[in-house]
Amino acid sequence: MKINTAELIISAVKKEQYPNDQKPEIALAGRSNVGKSSFINKMINRKSLARTSQKPGKTQTLNFYLLNDIMYFVDVPGYGFAKVSKKERDAWGRMIEQYLMESEDLKAVVLLVDIRHAPSKDDQLMNDWLRHFDIPVIVVATKADKVPKGKHQQHVKKIKETLQLDKDDPILVFSSETSYGKEKVWSTIESYLRS
């Protein structure tokens, strides 16, 4: 997909604030340091629409990015590394859960994992939770440029085993540095937009 226009429409914390225009939504979930903002910027060809930060856990709201006036990327707060209080984390959890359970326009969740490491307990919980509620999951392994191409498959195998995916479940390998895998990620997302 060629992105001609992209803008942050709203940073929402409750349902009343979600856009109400029935455009399909693709949510983006992952650990705080997995490279979500870099993923968004690379996918939409922008340098810094989604703000990247050296301090993980910067996203604390549901950020709705309108793309080409036809769909949304919804960036949800990262889990794991953010140095915030338990109370704040619990509030984020409720906010994310409400969105994932109640958005009528959510088509799929892109679950971002770091190709260099086995998925964390949080990644496993998120994957299990989404599948339990029959929310389609697109697993994307980021930071592919940090691993030699010849080793991609063994890392993908480890991710598959850790997340207990079926052997037919694809894992898309992606690099926001080199754009590796970008077309494949877009074509997978587009297949969910049509469903």
QUIFENTA-V727309 format. One record per helix or strand of 3 or more residues. SS is the DSSP state (hx for helix, st for strand). FROM is the first residue (numbers start at 0). TO is the last residue. Records with the same first field share a line. If there is no record, write none. Layout:
SS->FROM-TO + FROM-TO
This chain:
st->5-11 + 23-30 + 61-66 + 70-74 + 105-113 + 136-141 + 170-172
hx->14-16 + 35-42 + 85-101 + 120-131 + 143-145 + 148-162 + 181-192
